[in-house]
């Protein structure tokens, strides 16, 4: 069961980290674009799970998803949803920090060029936020793959995850297997964090400011090349 738990946890960690950081990035960019009460509401909603215990959030998911009409007890979908919600505050902080490093001038120029919100996100926001989003992704992966509380409440024998197996090993008293499992998780987490750090250094090898300006100019040229942008620039 240990090998299958590592596989399932790795898959869930990758999926939860990707979904969580993408959702947080979209909400942060949208909130900064709209401003006002919408931005404050979105920011509060993303950070609200941080004010609750993981046990409370897990119990809410158990009460909501295990009974009819969902019946998702022990499924990967239930674990994925719980991981995304539990670790959304960390994703929001990472996405917010990445967005703060980008000047508002690029977004204003994108609006003046007639680019849609989706194109602005795809061509300007996410490319420039990539280093921060990558660091946030690595953090979410480490948190998800080593989670114990949510895993113990929502996992099962059909889709065992590392947290569920670790608790079973602890109850059985086989501490050598427990140490081996913990070592594997540590190695995997270290590899992921090391790869993300290496990619971040590679992206900023020419200097963080120079790299940001280069990507910013390329992103603006990409947005300005849209038909709407050309029409507005010629008028």
Secondary structure, DSSP 8 states (H G I E B T S, - for coil): -HHHHHHHHHHHHHHHHHHHHHHHHHHHHHHHHH-HHHHHHHHHHHHHGGGS-HHHHHHHHHHHHSSTTT--TT-HHHHHHHHHHHTHHHHHHHHHHHHHTS-HHHHHHHHHTT--HHHHIIIIIHHHHHHHHHHHHHHHHHHHHT--HHHHHH--STT--HHHHHHHHHHHT-HHHHHHHHHHHHHHHHHHHHHHHHHHHHHTTT-HHHHHHHHHHHHHHHHHTSHHHHHHHH-
